[in-house]
């Protein structure tokens, strides 16, 4: 059997464009989005190479600040990005972590 993990050295980039099923209940939708983003961040701790990058879609509000603080301990640079193509009423944006320590 082929062992694909034997030569695995980590990933350069993780891009998560996931979003939870929304219910139109702002707090619930934010919590579910945060839970997904938190899981992706946790995976990045294991899977990303040093100097790797992480991009996560998340809905604003709730616990986003705590995730940003965690990312700042893991990455040399953390940014918030909101593409122009996102609807103005949408609360989604992307957290970008550059250069994993």
ABEGO torsion letter per residue (X at the ends): XBBAAAABAEBABBBBABBBBBAGBAAAAAAAAAAAAAAAAAAAAAABBBGBBBBBBBBBEEAAAAAAAAAAAABABBBBBBBAABBAABABBBBBBBGBX
